[in-house]
Amino acid sequence: MPYKNKADRNYRTEYDNYQGTEEQKKRRAERNAARAKLMKAGKVSKGDGKDVDHAKPLSKGGSNKTSNLRVKTKGANRSFKRNSDHSVK
């Protein structure tokens, strides 16, 4: 849902209803662990403008195994082909 003005967005409600749920906290921890693993391997560093991508997404049963992780630019990792209803293909 696009917001015309940041004042229209209720961040507290958004956190309570989505970002603060136990499921989302677990997923965020998994993503952070994946980045930490590749940082330790020297493939990414803080502030390098790169994202750690899961070849098979965590949401579709992927894991944090090194074989499932790859480094991508932020633009390449965050742009997905979308359906007409804006959902991810």
Order of alpha helices (4+ residues) and beta strands (2+ residues): alpha-alpha-beta-beta-alpha
